[in-house]
């Protein structure tokens, strides 16, 4: 049987006290190194005033969709990483349009969950998603991020950062050397672009142009964005996790911090909201880990805690799909899901702490992932035959039910809703 991880003193409190203000305790020198990455106006070339004005005049004609229906960065032809001054509102709108289009294309589940938010909040969520998507595409995909004017992998600043980080972590990469150099360099410049969201300079990357406006509107701390990039860096050095504690820290960095970003946009007053936002991220990432076991092993990655697999008589070699024949696999999945739902129950406690108009967004995401976890259990842990995902009807029906509950159903009808959810007629969110 699996034990639910106790919060110890690592993370923002989950049924217990913790000393850190935000999530995982910082890593001392490594954390300071990451936080010190900044892009200053005097260090790089800026887009000229003339070029900016020309863009402004033609903003209505600058497209973000190519002839092959591909998404195009509207500022890709610019040869400088920052604007000479704050770009005009027309270009900011274009940047938000880029982020929204990216979100609609890449995140069906997520976009369904926040497309009914008020416009300002919906666009802010798209900017946050675009940031997270691009970071993940660098670390785990083939996205080629750009930073005009840099020397790439041989850039002195990038080399110094990489060498210091390697020395502090005392870890070797799990990737081939050329691929590692490419990705760690891109993530370094990604941090540089993030720094513009907290300075007087503005990035010519549409994602960071929109994100800066979002950060300023909702006062989102830089630490959560830095932590997410750190989670992406983790994937360059780790492809195995020995214990659930280790996995939890990874889940915090790549998922809980997203919840902490989102609640600043949703709005809240009770500080408990941050506690439950952390649980929300843990639940969703634990579900992702389970759903993607088959795909991950093909990429030589195992996120399930090795000590738990070993104690249940499960070998890595079986994770190619043969594990469904192992009589301990289904009981393991059952207990894994049971533990994940302890975080689900805490995530649900976030909803009453949010304004009614924004509650639907996290509730829909929770409902989608709860449905996916139930589907995995019904399939007896077979996440190998085909990818477990919701079809369009399931997404729409869940979204409609959750929207109805959190926007229109009065609180005194909650017991009726809960009763119907217990027999499977309505989502329990």
C-alpha positions as CSV (number, residue, x, y, z in Angstrom):
1,X,0.0,0.0,0.0
2,X,1.2,3.5,-0.7
3,X,1.5,6.2,1.9
4,X,0.4,9.7,1.2
5,X,3.3,12.1,1.4
6,X,3.3,14.2,4.5
7,X,4.3,17.8,3.9
8,X,7.2,17.8,6.3
9,X,8.9,21.2,5.9
10,X,9.4,21.2,2.2
11,X,6.3,22.8,0.8
12,X,3.6,25.3,1.4
13,X,1.5,23.7,4.1
14,X,-0.8,20.9,3.2
15,X,-2.5,19.9,6.5
16,X,0.7,21.1,8.3
17,X,3.1,23.8,8.9
18,X,5.9,24.8,6.5
19,X,8.4,27.6,6.8
20,X,8.6,28.6,3.1
21,X,6.4,31.3,1.7
22,X,6.1,29.7,-1.8
23,X,6.3,26.0,-2.3
24,X,9.6,24.2,-2.4
25,X,12.4,25.5,-0.3
26,X,14.9,27.4,-2.5
27,X,18.1,25.6,-3.3
28,X,20.5,28.2,-1.9
29,X,23.2,29.2,-4.4
30,X,21.4,27.5,-7.4
31,X,18.2,29.5,-6.7
32,X,20.2,32.7,-6.4
33,X,21.9,32.0,-9.7
34,X,18.6,31.5,-11.4
35,X,16.9,34.5,-9.9
36,X,19.9,36.7,-10.9
37,X,19.3,36.1,-14.7
38,X,18.3,39.5,-16.1
39,X,18.1,41.3,-19.4
40,X,19.2,44.9,-19.2
41,X,18.5,47.6,-21.8
42,X,22.1,48.6,-22.2
43,X,23.3,45.0,-22.9
44,X,21.4,44.3,-26.1
45,X,20.1,46.0,-29.2
46,X,16.6,47.5,-29.1
47,X,14.1,47.8,-31.9
48,X,14.3,51.3,-33.3
49,X,11.5,53.8,-32.8
50,X,11.0,54.0,-36.6
51,X,10.6,50.2,-36.9
52,X,8.2,50.2,-33.9
53,X,6.0,52.9,-35.5
54,X,6.0,51.1,-38.8
55,X,4.7,48.0,-37.0
56,X,2.1,50.0,-35.2
57,X,0.8,51.4,-38.4
58,X,0.5,48.0,-39.9
59,X,-0.6,46.1,-36.8
60,X,-4.0,45.4,-38.3
61,X,-2.4,43.7,-41.3
62,X,0.2,41.6,-39.4
63,X,-1.0,38.1,-39.4
64,X,-0.4,35.3,-36.9
65,X,-1.7,32.5,-39.1
66,X,0.4,31.4,-42.1
67,X,-0.6,30.0,-45.5
68,X,-0.4,26.5,-44.2
69,X,-2.6,27.4,-41.1
70,X,0.5,27.5,-38.9
71,X,0.9,29.9,-36.0
72,X,3.4,32.6,-36.8
73,X,5.2,35.0,-34.4
74,X,4.2,38.4,-35.6
75,X,7.5,39.9,-34.5
76,X,9.8,37.1,-35.9
77,X,11.5,39.4,-38.4
78,X,12.7,41.8,-35.6
79,X,16.5,41.7,-35.1
80,X,16.5,42.8,-31.4
81,X,15.2,41.2,-28.2
82,X,13.7,44.3,-26.7
83,X,11.7,47.4,-27.8
84,X,13.3,50.8,-27.6
85,X,10.4,51.9,-25.5
86,X,7.1,50.5,-24.3
87,X,5.3,49.2,-27.4
88,X,2.0,50.7,-28.4
89,X,-1.3,49.1,-27.4
90,X,-1.9,47.7,-30.9
91,X,1.2,45.5,-30.6
92,X,0.1,44.4,-27.1
93,X,-3.2,43.3,-28.5
94,X,-1.4,41.4,-31.2
95,X,0.7,39.7,-28.6
96,X,-2.4,38.6,-26.7
97,X,-4.0,37.3,-29.9
98,X,-0.9,35.2,-30.5
99,X,-1.1,33.7,-27.0
100,X,-4.8,33.0,-27.4
101,X,-4.4,31.3,-30.7
102,X,-1.6,29.2,-29.3
103,X,-3.8,28.2,-26.4
104,X,-6.7,27.2,-28.6
105,X,-4.4,25.1,-30.7
106,X,-2.4,23.4,-28.0
107,X,-4.7,23.1,-25.0
108,X,-8.2,21.9,-25.7
109,X,-8.9,20.9,-22.1
110,X,-7.4,24.1,-20.6
111,X,-9.0,26.5,-23.1
112,X,-12.5,24.9,-22.5
113,X,-11.9,25.7,-18.8
114,X,-11.3,29.4,-19.1
115,X,-12.9,30.6,-22.3
116,X,-15.9,31.8,-20.4
117,X,-13.9,34.0,-18.0
118,X,-14.2,37.8,-18.5
119,X,-12.1,38.9,-21.4
120,X,-9.3,40.4,-19.4
121,X,-8.9,37.3,-17.3
122,X,-9.2,35.0,-20.2
123,X,-6.4,36.7,-22.1
124,X,-4.3,36.7,-19.0
125,X,-4.8,33.0,-18.6
126,X,-3.8,32.6,-22.3
127,X,-0.5,34.5,-21.7
128,X,0.3,32.3,-18.7
129,X,-0.5,29.1,-20.6
130,X,1.6,30.3,-23.6
131,X,4.6,30.8,-21.2
132,X,4.2,27.3,-19.7
133,X,3.7,25.8,-23.2
134,X,6.8,27.3,-24.7
135,X,8.9,26.3,-21.7
136,X,7.7,22.7,-22.0
137,X,8.2,22.8,-25.7
138,X,11.9,23.7,-25.2
139,X,12.6,21.1,-22.5
140,X,10.5,18.3,-23.8
141,X,9.9,19.0,-27.5
142,X,11.6,20.4,-30.6
143,X,10.6,24.1,-30.2
144,X,13.5,26.4,-31.3
145,X,13.1,29.5,-29.1
146,X,14.8,32.6,-30.4
147,X,16.7,35.5,-28.8
148,X,17.9,37.9,-31.4
149,X,21.5,39.0,-31.1
150,X,22.7,36.1,-28.9
151,X,25.7,33.9,-29.8
152,X,23.6,30.8,-29.0
153,X,25.3,28.0,-27.1
154,X,28.7,29.8,-27.1
155,X,27.2,33.0,-25.7
156,X,29.5,33.9,-22.7
157,X,26.7,34.6,-20.3
158,X,24.9,31.3,-21.3
159,X,28.1,29.3,-20.9
160,X,28.9,30.9,-17.4
161,X,25.3,30.2,-16.3
162,X,25.5,26.6,-17.4
163,X,28.8,25.9,-15.8
164,X,27.8,27.4,-12.5
165,X,24.6,25.5,-12.5
166,X,26.3,22.2,-13.2
167,X,28.9,22.8,-10.5
168,X,26.2,23.7,-7.9
169,X,24.0,20.7,-8.8
170,X,26.8,18.3,-9.2
171,X,24.8,16.4,-11.9
172,X,25.4,15.3,-15.4
173,X,22.8,15.7,-18.1
174,X,20.8,12.6,-19.2
175,X,20.7,13.9,-22.8
176,X,23.1,13.8,-25.6
177,X,25.6,16.6,-25.3
178,X,24.6,18.6,-28.3
179,X,20.9,18.4,-27.4
180,X,21.6,19.3,-23.8
181,X,23.6,22.4,-24.8
182,X,20.8,23.5,-27.1
183,X,18.1,23.2,-24.5
184,X,19.9,24.6,-21.4
185,X,20.9,27.6,-23.5
186,X,17.4,28.2,-24.7
187,X,16.1,27.9,-21.1
188,X,18.7,30.4,-20.0
189,X,17.5,33.0,-22.6
190,X,13.9,32.1,-21.7
191,X,14.8,33.2,-18.1
192,X,16.2,36.4,-19.6
193,X,13.0,37.2,-21.4
194,X,11.1,36.5,-18.2
195,X,13.1,39.1,-16.4
196,X,11.7,41.8,-18.7
197,X,8.3,41.2,-17.1
198,X,9.8,42.6,-13.9
199,X,11.9,45.4,-15.3
200,X,11.6,48.6,-17.4
201,X,12.4,46.7,-20.6
202,X,9.9,44.8,-22.8
203,X,10.6,41.6,-24.8
204,X,9.9,41.4,-28.5
205,X,8.6,37.9,-27.9
206,X,4.8,38.1,-28.1
207,X,4.5,35.6,-25.2
208,X,6.5,37.8,-22.8
209,X,5.0,41.0,-24.1
210,X,1.6,39.7,-23.1
211,X,2.9,38.1,-19.9
212,X,4.4,41.4,-18.7
213,X,1.0,43.1,-19.0
214,X,-0.6,40.1,-17.1
215,X,2.1,40.2,-14.4
216,X,1.6,43.9,-13.9
217,X,-2.2,43.7,-13.8
218,X,-2.4,40.8,-11.3
219,X,0.9,41.2,-9.4
220,X,2.1,37.6,-10.0
221,X,5.5,37.0,-8.3
222,X,8.5,36.1,-10.5
223,X,9.3,33.1,-8.2
224,X,6.5,30.9,-9.6
225,X,7.7,31.5,-13.2
226,X,11.3,30.9,-12.2
227,X,10.3,27.7,-10.5
228,X,8.5,26.4,-13.6
229,X,11.7,27.0,-15.7
230,X,13.6,25.1,-13.0
231,X,11.2,22.2,-13.4
232,X,12.0,22.2,-17.1
233,X,15.7,22.2,-16.3
234,X,15.1,19.2,-14.0
235,X,14.1,17.2,-17.1
236,X,17.6,17.8,-18.5
237,X,19.3,16.2,-15.5
238,X,16.7,13.6,-14.1
239,X,14.8,10.8,-15.8
240,X,14.2,8.8,-12.6
241,X,12.7,9.6,-9.2
242,X,13.6,7.3,-6.3
243,X,10.9,8.4,-3.9
244,X,7.5,10.1,-3.9
245,X,9.1,13.1,-2.0
246,X,11.4,13.6,-5.0
247,X,8.5,13.3,-7.4
248,X,6.4,15.7,-5.3
249,X,9.1,18.5,-5.7
250,X,9.1,18.0,-9.4
251,X,5.2,18.1,-9.5
252,X,5.3,21.3,-7.5
253,X,7.7,22.9,-10.0
254,X,5.9,22.0,-13.2
255,X,2.2,22.1,-12.0
256,X,1.6,23.6,-8.6
257,X,3.3,26.8,-9.6
258,X,0.8,27.0,-12.5
259,X,-2.0,26.9,-9.9
260,X,-0.3,29.7,-8.0
261,X,-0.1,31.8,-11.1
262,X,-3.8,31.2,-12.0
263,X,-5.3,32.1,-8.6
264,X,-3.7,35.5,-8.8
265,X,-5.7,36.0,-12.0
266,X,-8.9,34.5,-10.5
267,X,-8.7,36.6,-7.4
268,X,-8.8,35.5,-3.7
269,X,-8.5,37.0,-0.2
270,X,-8.0,33.9,2.0
271,X,-4.4,32.8,2.0
272,X,-5.6,29.2,2.2
273,X,-6.2,29.5,-1.5
274,X,-2.4,29.1,-2.1
275,X,-2.3,26.0,0.0
276,X,-5.1,24.4,-2.1
277,X,-3.7,25.7,-5.4
278,X,-0.6,23.7,-4.6
279,X,-2.7,20.6,-4.1
280,X,-4.6,21.3,-7.3
281,X,-1.3,21.2,-9.3
282,X,-0.1,18.0,-7.5
283,X,-3.4,16.2,-8.3
284,X,-3.2,17.1,-12.0
285,X,0.4,16.3,-12.4
286,X,0.1,12.9,-10.6
287,X,-2.7,12.1,-13.1
288,X,-0.5,13.2,-16.0
289,X,2.3,10.9,-14.7
290,X,0.0,7.9,-14.6
291,X,-1.6,8.6,-18.0
292,X,1.8,9.0,-19.7
293,X,3.7,6.0,-18.3
294,X,3.8,4.2,-21.6
295,X,4.9,7.3,-23.6
296,X,7.5,8.3,-21.0
297,X,9.2,4.9,-20.9
298,X,9.7,5.1,-24.7
299,X,11.6,8.3,-24.0
300,X,13.6,6.6,-21.2
301,X,11.8,8.4,-18.5
302,X,10.1,6.9,-15.4
303,X,8.3,9.3,-13.1
304,X,6.6,6.7,-10.9
305,X,8.7,6.4,-7.7
306,X,11.2,3.6,-8.2
307,X,11.0,2.4,-4.6
308,X,7.3,2.0,-4.9
309,X,7.6,0.0,-8.1
310,X,10.2,-2.2,-6.6
311,X,8.3,-2.9,-3.4
312,X,5.3,-3.9,-5.5
313,X,7.3,-6.3,-7.6
314,X,7.2,-4.1,-10.8
315,X,10.2,-3.7,-13.0
316,X,11.1,-0.9,-15.4
317,X,11.2,-3.4,-18.3
318,X,7.6,-4.2,-17.8
319,X,6.5,-0.6,-18.3
320,X,6.5,-1.2,-22.1
321,X,3.0,-2.5,-21.6
322,X,3.7,-5.9,-20.3
323,X,3.1,-4.6,-16.8
324,X,-0.7,-5.0,-17.3
325,X,-0.1,-8.7,-16.9
326,X,1.6,-8.2,-13.6
327,X,-0.9,-9.0,-10.9
328,X,0.4,-6.2,-8.6
329,X,-0.1,-3.5,-11.3
330,X,-3.8,-2.9,-10.9
331,X,-3.6,-2.8,-7.0
332,X,-0.7,-0.3,-7.4
333,X,-2.8,1.8,-9.7
334,X,-5.7,1.7,-7.2
335,X,-3.6,3.0,-4.3
336,X,-1.8,5.5,-6.6
337,X,-5.2,6.9,-7.6
338,X,-6.4,6.9,-4.0
339,X,-3.4,9.0,-2.9
340,X,-3.9,11.4,-5.9
341,X,-7.5,11.9,-4.7
342,X,-6.3,13.1,-1.3
343,X,-4.9,16.1,-3.2
344,X,-8.1,16.2,-5.3
345,X,-10.1,16.7,-2.2
346,X,-7.9,19.5,-1.1
347,X,-8.0,21.1,-4.5
348,X,-11.8,21.2,-4.3
349,X,-11.5,23.3,-1.2
350,X,-10.0,26.0,-3.4
351,X,-13.2,26.7,-5.2
352,X,-15.2,28.4,-2.4
353,X,-12.3,30.7,-1.8
354,X,-12.5,32.2,-5.4
355,X,-15.0,34.7,-6.8
356,X,-18.0,33.0,-8.2
357,X,-17.3,34.4,-11.7
358,X,-13.9,32.6,-11.9
359,X,-14.7,29.4,-10.0
360,X,-15.8,27.6,-13.1
361,X,-12.2,27.7,-14.6
362,X,-10.4,25.6,-12.0
363,X,-13.5,23.5,-11.4
364,X,-13.6,22.4,-15.1
365,X,-9.9,21.5,-15.1
366,X,-10.4,19.4,-11.9
367,X,-13.4,17.7,-13.5
368,X,-11.5,16.8,-16.6
369,X,-8.6,15.3,-14.7
370,X,-10.9,13.5,-12.3
371,X,-12.6,11.9,-15.3
372,X,-9.3,10.9,-16.8
373,X,-8.2,9.2,-13.5
374,X,-11.4,7.3,-13.3
375,X,-11.1,6.2,-16.8
376,X,-7.6,4.8,-16.1
377,X,-8.9,2.9,-13.1
378,X,-11.8,1.5,-15.2
379,X,-9.2,0.3,-17.8
380,X,-7.4,-1.5,-14.9
381,X,-4.3,0.7,-15.4
382,X,-4.0,0.0,-19.1
383,X,-2.5,3.3,-20.3
384,X,-0.5,1.6,-23.0
385,X,-3.1,0.3,-25.6
386,X,-4.2,3.9,-26.4
387,X,-3.8,7.3,-24.8
388,X,-6.4,8.0,-22.2
389,X,-8.2,11.3,-23.0
390,X,-11.6,12.8,-23.1
391,X,-13.6,13.0,-26.3
392,X,-15.2,16.2,-27.4
393,X,-18.6,15.2,-26.0
394,X,-17.1,14.4,-22.6
395,X,-15.3,17.8,-22.5
396,X,-18.4,19.8,-23.5
397,X,-20.8,18.0,-21.2
398,X,-18.4,18.2,-18.2
399,X,-17.7,21.9,-19.0
400,X,-21.4,22.7,-19.3
401,X,-22.3,20.9,-16.0
402,X,-19.5,22.6,-14.1
403,X,-20.4,26.0,-15.6
404,X,-24.0,25.5,-14.6
405,X,-23.1,24.6,-11.0
406,X,-20.6,27.3,-10.3
407,X,-22.3,30.2,-12.1
408,X,-26.0,29.6,-11.5
409,X,-26.9,26.9,-9.0
410,X,-27.5,28.4,-5.5
411,X,-25.4,27.0,-2.6
412,X,-28.4,25.5,-0.8
413,X,-28.8,23.0,-3.7
414,X,-25.2,21.7,-3.1
415,X,-26.4,18.6,-1.2
416,X,-28.7,17.7,-4.1
417,X,-25.8,18.1,-6.5
418,X,-23.5,16.0,-4.3
419,X,-26.1,13.2,-4.1
420,X,-26.5,13.0,-7.8
421,X,-22.7,13.1,-8.3
422,X,-22.3,10.1,-6.0
423,X,-24.4,8.0,-8.3
424,X,-22.4,9.3,-11.4
425,X,-25.1,11.5,-12.9
426,X,-23.1,14.8,-12.3
427,X,-19.4,15.7,-11.9
428,X,-18.4,15.8,-8.2
429,X,-16.8,19.3,-8.6
